[in-house]
Amino acid sequence: MLYGFLVFIFVLIALMLIGIILLQSSKSGGMGTAMGGAAVTAAFGGQGADKILTKITAGLAVSFMLLALIINWIGVPGTGNVTNESIISQKADSDAVANPPNIDIIPLEESTTTGEDSE
């Protein structure tokens, strides 16, 4: 439940971060002027929009990074792989299990076959 909620908030912050970055005006105009830059400038004044959008971008970026760390720390529920080992050592252990060494198995007694012998 908590994991799903955090991922939902994480995606919302990512989308808001994309939108805010696109609204900012660049030195050459860019997307900020094409997507209603004049309306943002009229609402906040000449340089007021850039200052506010920069602060909002910084806040969203910090929350994006913190949520990414928290989601990673919580882990995906239901995987059951909660260890303190590194990913590299986990991968090495899984390769050892996936490729066991070859062992020659010798039967203890010979089995007799019923029916015809095929020689």
Beta strands, then each sheet from edge to edge (+ up, - down):
end
